[in-house]
Amino acid sequence: MRSSHTAVITGIALAAGFGLGRWTLPGLPPSVTTAPSGHTASDKLSSGLGKVAVSQLNLGTLTTALQSMDVGQRQRSLAELGREWGERDPVQGWTMLRSIPGLADRQSFAETLIEAWARHDLHAALGACGSLPAGELRAVAFAKAASVWARQSPQQAADFAARDLSGSARSSALVAIVQEWSRLEPQSAAAWCLAQSENVQSHALPEVLRFWANTDPQNAVQWAGTLPEGSRRTSAVEAVVSEWADQYPAEAAAWVQKTKSPAALAETVGQTWAASDPEAAARWAFQAGLSETLLPVLATWAAADAKAAFNWLTNHAGTDNGDELQFVVLQTWGNDDPAAALAQAQRLTNPAAREKTVQALLADWQEREPEAAAAWLRAK
C-alpha cells in the first residue's frame, strides 16, 4: 500500500500531467452546463490543473480507504469518496485519481466522480474523460458522463458519441446512452440506430432491443419483423426472442409456435429456457415435436445435471434423433463422471449406438485421465 507521502507525490504528477482543455459541444441543455457556483469547472480546468495546491488536497480519507484489506469495502468507500468529490469539487477530486494505485480501485472512484460531475458541468466532465489514456477507464468514464446526458437529451448524446468518440469509448458510451433512451422511447432509439453506420448499429441496436424485449416484447419483436429481409432482421428478431425467453420463456415459446418461426428461433428459446428450467424446456420441445430443439436443451440440461437429463430422456424415448440425444447427454456426463456415464452407455439397447458411445467416452477419458481409464478397463 502506498504511503500518504507517495500519494501526495502522485497527486503532483497528476496535476502536472493531466491538464484538460475546454470541450465545445453544441446544443447542450443549459441545466447541465453550469456549475452551482456560477463558474464552470471547465473554467478551472482551462486555467491549468498544475495550479492546484497540494496542500488543498484532502488525502486523509483517501489514504484510509485505500488501507482497507476488504476489497468490496475498499471499493465501496472509494465510490462514495468519488461521489462526494464529484459533487463538492470535482476538479480537486480529479487530481486525486492517480493517487489510487489499483486499477479497479481507480475505476470505482472515477465512475462516481464523473457521474456526479456530469450532472452539473457536462462540458468539464467530458473533458476529463477525454484526458484519460485510451483503455477501459476512459471507456467507463465516457459511458457514465454520456448516461447522465442521455437522461435529458438522448439523441444529442447519441449523436455526439457516434460522431466524436471512437473505439471502446464510443461503444461503451453508446451502450449507456441507448439503455437510458430505451427506457422511455425504445422505438425512437431503435430508429436512430438504423440510421447509423454498421459499426454503430452493432453496438447500439442489440442493447435497445434487449431493453425493449424486457418491457414490451410483443411490440419489440413486431418492430424487428418489419425490417427489410436479410441478416439485420434475422439478428434483430433473434436478439428480442433471446431476451424474451430469458425473462418469460413460456410466452416466447408460445410465440415461436404460433408464428411458425424458423428452427433457429425455437432452438434459441429452448436453450435459453433450459438454463433456468431444463425440464420445462425439454417438455415443451418434446410435446411440440421440435426434435432438433431437444438437442441444445438436453445439452444445456446435461451440463447442469447429466443424470437427470439422461433419466428424462430415457422416459421419453421415441424421438427422431434419440440416439444422438443420448450420445450428447452421455458425453457431457462423461466429462464430470466418466465411470457413471460408461455404465449407462453399456446399457443402451441399440448395439451400434452403444458401441459408438462407449468408445467415444473411453477415448475421452483415456486422453484426460489415462491411469483412471486403465484402472476401469482392468476392473471390467
C-alpha positions in Angstrom: 0.0 0.0 0.0 1.3 3.5 -0.8 2.1 5.9 2.0 0.5 9.3 2.3 3.8 10.8 1.1 3.7 8.7 -2.0 0.1 9.7 -2.6 1.0 13.4 -2.5 3.8 12.9 -5.0 1.5 11.1 -7.4 -1.1 13.9 -6.9 1.6 16.4 -8.0 2.3 14.2 -11.1 -1.3 14.1 -11.9 -1.7 17.9 -11.5 1.2 18.5 -13.8 0.3 15.9 -16.5 -3.5 15.8 -16.5 -4.2 19.3 -17.9 -7.6 19.5 -19.6 -8.9 22.0 -22.1 -12.4 23.2 -22.7 -14.6 21.0 -24.9 -17.0 22.7 -27.2 -20.2 20.7 -27.5 -23.1 22.3 -29.4 -26.6 22.2 -28.1 -26.1 21.0 -24.5 -29.1 21.5 -22.2 -28.4 24.6 -20.1 -29.4 22.8 -16.9 -26.3 20.6 -17.1 -23.7 23.0 -18.3 -23.4 25.5 -15.4 -21.9 24.6 -12.0 -23.9 25.8 -8.9 -21.2 28.4 -8.1 -21.8 30.3 -11.3 -18.4 29.3 -12.6 -18.0 26.1 -14.6 -15.5 23.5 -13.8 -14.3 24.0 -17.3 -13.0 27.4 -16.4 -10.9 25.9 -13.6 -9.6 23.3 -16.0 -8.7 25.7 -18.7 -6.6 27.7 -16.2 -4.5 24.6 -15.6 -4.6 21.9 -13.1 -1.0 22.4 -12.3 -2.0 25.4 -10.1 -4.0 23.3 -7.7 -2.0 23.4 -4.5 -1.0 20.1 -3.0 -1.9 21.4 0.5 -5.6 21.7 -0.7 -5.8 18.0 -1.4 -7.6 16.1 1.3 -5.7 12.8 1.1 -6.5 11.6 4.6 -9.8 10.0 3.8 -8.5 8.6 0.5 -5.5 7.0 2.3 -7.8 5.5 4.9 -10.0 4.0 2.3 -7.0 2.5 0.4 -5.7 0.8 3.5 -8.7 -1.5 3.8 -7.9 -5.1 3.0 -11.5 -5.9 2.3 -11.8 -5.4 -1.5 -15.5 -4.9 -1.5 -15.4 -2.4 1.4 -12.5 -0.5 -0.1 -14.2 -0.1 -3.5 -17.4 1.0 -1.9 -15.6 3.6 0.2 -13.8 4.8 -2.9 -17.0 5.1 -4.9 -18.5 7.1 -2.1 -15.5 9.4 -2.0 -15.7 9.8 -5.7 -19.3 10.8 -5.5 -18.6 13.3 -2.7 -15.7 15.0 -4.6 -17.8 15.0 -7.8 -20.5 17.0 -6.0 -18.2 19.3 -3.9 -15.1 19.9 -6.0 -14.7 17.6 -9.0 -11.5 19.3 -10.3 -9.7 18.8 -7.0 -11.1 15.3 -6.8 -9.8 14.6 -10.2 -6.3 15.4 -9.2 -6.5 12.6 -6.6 -7.3 10.0 -9.2 -3.7 8.8 -9.8 -3.1 8.7 -6.1 -5.0 5.4 -6.3 -2.6 2.7 -7.4 -5.0 -0.2 -8.1 -6.8 0.0 -11.5 -10.1 -1.5 -10.2 -10.0 0.9 -7.2 -9.3 3.8 -9.5 -12.3 2.9 -11.6 -14.6 2.8 -8.6 -13.5 6.3 -7.6 -13.6 7.7 -11.2 -17.0 6.3 -12.1 -19.0 8.0 -9.4 -16.9 11.2 -9.6 -17.6 11.6 -13.3 -21.3 10.8 -12.9 -21.7 13.4 -10.2 -19.6 15.9 -12.2 -21.6 15.5 -15.3 -24.8 16.3 -13.6 -23.7 20.0 -13.1 -21.0 20.5 -15.7 -21.2 18.1 -18.6 -18.6 20.0 -20.6 -15.9 19.6 -18.0 -16.8 16.0 -17.2 -16.5 15.1 -20.8 -13.2 17.0 -21.0 -11.9 15.0 -18.0 -12.9 11.7 -19.7 -11.0 12.8 -22.9 -7.9 13.4 -20.8 -7.6 9.8 -19.8 -5.4 7.4 -21.7 -7.2 5.1 -24.2 -8.5 2.0 -22.4 -11.1 0.6 -20.0 -11.1 3.5 -17.6 -11.6 6.1 -20.4 -14.4 4.0 -21.9 -16.2 3.6 -18.5 -15.8 7.3 -17.7 -17.4 8.4 -21.1 -20.2 5.9 -20.5 -21.0 7.4 -17.1 -21.0 11.0 -18.4 -23.0 10.0 -21.5 -25.6 8.2 -19.4 -26.2 11.4 -17.5 -26.6 13.4 -20.7 -28.9 10.8 -22.2 -31.4 11.2 -19.3 -32.2 14.7 -20.7 -31.2 14.7 -24.4 -30.6 11.1 -25.6 -30.4 11.9 -29.3 -27.9 14.7 -28.7 -25.8 12.4 -26.5 -26.0 9.6 -29.1 -25.1 11.9 -32.0 -22.1 13.1 -30.0 -20.9 9.6 -29.2 -21.3 8.4 -32.8 -19.6 11.5 -34.3 -16.9 12.5 -31.8 -15.8 9.3 -30.0 -14.1 6.2 -31.3 -13.1 2.7 -30.3 -14.1 1.4 -26.9 -15.1 4.9 -25.6 -17.7 5.2 -28.4 -19.1 1.7 -27.9 -19.3 2.0 -24.1 -20.9 5.4 -24.4 -23.4 4.3 -27.0 -24.5 1.3 -24.9 -25.0 3.6 -21.9 -27.0 6.1 -23.9 -29.4 3.7 -25.6 -30.0 2.0 -22.3 -31.3 5.3 -20.9 -33.1 6.1 -24.2 -34.8 2.7 -24.4 -36.4 3.0 -21.0 -38.7 5.8 -22.3 -38.7 5.7 -26.1 -37.4 2.3 -27.4 -38.8 2.8 -30.9 -37.1 6.2 -31.3 -33.8 4.7 -30.1 -34.1 1.8 -32.5 -34.9 4.2 -35.4 -31.9 6.2 -34.6 -29.7 3.1 -34.6 -30.9 2.1 -38.1 -29.8 5.5 -39.5 -26.2 4.9 -38.2 -23.2 3.1 -39.7 -22.9 -0.7 -39.3 -20.3 -0.3 -36.6 -22.6 1.9 -34.5 -25.6 -0.3 -35.1 -23.7 -3.4 -34.0 -23.1 -1.9 -30.5 -26.3 0.1 -30.0 -29.2 -1.7 -31.6 -28.8 -5.0 -29.6 -29.0 -3.0 -26.4 -32.1 -1.2 -27.5 -33.8 -4.5 -28.4 -32.7 -6.1 -25.1 -34.3 -3.4 -23.0 -37.3 -3.3 -25.2 -37.8 -7.0 -25.0 -37.7 -6.8 -21.2 -40.6 -4.3 -21.1 -42.7 -4.9 -24.3 -41.5 -8.0 -26.1 -44.6 -8.2 -28.4 -44.0 -4.8 -29.9 -40.3 -5.3 -29.9 -40.5 -8.4 -32.0 -43.1 -6.9 -34.2 -40.8 -3.9 -34.9 -37.9 -6.2 -35.6 -40.0 -8.2 -38.0 -40.7 -5.0 -40.1 -37.1 -4.6 -41.0 -36.1 -5.4 -44.6 -35.5 -9.1 -45.1 -31.9 -10.1 -44.5 -29.3 -10.6 -41.8 -30.2 -7.4 -40.0 -33.8 -8.5 -39.5 -32.7 -12.0 -38.5 -30.3 -10.7 -35.9 -32.9 -8.2 -34.5 -35.6 -10.9 -34.1 -33.1 -13.3 -32.5 -32.0 -10.6 -30.0 -35.6 -9.9 -29.0 -36.6 -13.5 -28.7 -33.5 -14.5 -26.8 -34.1 -11.8 -24.2 -37.8 -12.6 -24.1 -37.1 -16.2 -23.4 -34.7 -15.2 -20.7 -37.4 -13.4 -18.9 -40.7 -15.1 -19.9 -39.7 -18.3 -21.7 -43.2 -19.8 -21.8 -44.5 -16.7 -23.6 -41.6 -16.7 -26.1 -42.1 -20.4 -26.7 -45.8 -19.9 -27.4 -45.0 -17.0 -29.8 -42.5 -19.2 -31.7 -45.0 -22.0 -32.1 -47.8 -19.6 -33.1 -45.8 -17.8 -35.7 -44.2 -21.0 -37.1 -40.8 -19.3 -36.6 -37.6 -20.7 -38.1 -36.0 -23.6 -36.3 -33.1 -21.4 -35.1 -35.5 -19.3 -33.0 -37.1 -22.4 -31.4 -33.6 -23.6 -30.5 -32.8 -20.2 -29.0 -35.9 -20.3 -26.9 -35.3 -23.8 -25.8 -31.6 -23.3 -24.9 -32.3 -20.1 -23.0 -35.3 -21.7 -21.2 -33.2 -24.7 -20.3 -30.7 -22.5 -18.4 -33.4 -21.8 -15.8 -35.9 -24.7 -16.1 -34.5 -27.5 -18.3 -37.3 -30.0 -17.7 -40.0 -27.5 -18.7 -38.0 -26.6 -21.8 -37.5 -30.3 -22.7 -41.2 -31.0 -22.2 -42.2 -28.1 -24.4 -39.8 -29.1 -27.2 -40.9 -32.8 -26.9 -44.7 -32.0 -26.9 -44.3 -29.5 -29.8 -42.4 -32.1 -31.9 -39.3 -30.0 -32.1 -36.8 -32.8 -32.0 -34.0 -30.6 -33.2 -34.6 -28.2 -30.4 -34.2 -31.0 -27.9 -30.5 -31.3 -28.7 -29.4 -27.9 -27.3 -32.0 -28.2 -24.5 -30.6 -31.5 -23.3 -27.0 -30.4 -23.8 -27.7 -27.4 -21.5 -29.5 -29.6 -19.0 -26.7 -32.2 -19.0 -24.2 -29.5 -18.2 -26.1 -28.8 -15.0 -27.4 -32.3 -14.1 -26.5 -35.0 -16.7 -28.1 -37.8 -14.7 -31.5 -36.1 -14.5 -31.3 -35.2 -18.2 -30.5 -38.8 -19.1 -33.3 -40.2 -17.0 -35.8 -37.8 -18.5 -34.6 -38.8 -22.0 -34.9 -42.5 -21.2 -38.5 -42.0 -20.1 -39.3 -40.1 -23.3 -37.9 -42.4 -25.9 -39.1 -42.4 -29.4 -37.8 -39.1 -30.6 -36.5 -39.0 -34.2 -32.9 -38.4 -33.0 -33.0 -40.4 -29.8 -29.6 -42.0 -30.3 -27.9 -38.6 -31.0 -29.6 -37.1 -27.9 -28.3 -39.9 -25.7 -24.8 -39.6 -27.1 -24.7 -35.8 -26.3 -26.0 -36.3 -22.8 -23.6 -39.1 -22.0 -20.7 -37.3 -23.4 -21.4 -34.3 -21.2 -21.9 -36.7 -18.2 -18.6 -38.3 -19.1 -16.8 -35.0 -18.6 -17.9 -35.0 -15.0 -18.2 -38.7 -14.1 -16.8 -41.0 -16.8 -17.4 -44.2 -14.9 -21.1 -43.5 -14.4 -21.5 -42.4 -18.0 -19.9 -45.5 -19.3 -22.1 -47.7 -17.0 -25.2 -46.0 -18.6 -23.7 -46.3 -22.1 -23.2 -50.0 -21.7 -26.9 -50.4 -21.1 -28.1 -48.7 -24.3 -30.3 -51.1 -26.3 -29.2 -50.0 -29.8 -25.9 -52.0 -30.4 -24.4 -49.5 -32.8 -25.2 -46.6 -30.6 -23.9 -48.4 -27.6 -20.6 -49.2 -29.2 -20.1 -45.7 -30.6 -20.9 -44.1 -27.3 -18.7 -46.4 -25.2 -15.7 -45.9 -27.5 -16.1 -42.2 -27.5 -16.4 -41.9 -23.7 -13.5 -44.2 -23.2 -11.3 -42.3 -25.6 -12.0 -39.0 -24.0 -11.3 -40.5 -20.5 -8.0 -42.0 -21.7 -6.9 -38.7 -23.1 -7.7 -36.8 -19.9 -7.0 -39.4 -17.2 -5.2 -42.3 -18.7 -4.4 -44.0 -15.4 -8.0 -43.9 -14.1 -9.3 -45.1 -17.5 -6.8 -48.0 -17.5 -7.9 -49.0 -14.0 -11.5 -49.0 -15.1 -10.6 -51.3 -18.0 -8.7 -53.7 -15.8 -11.7 -53.9 -13.4 -14.1 -54.9 -16.2 
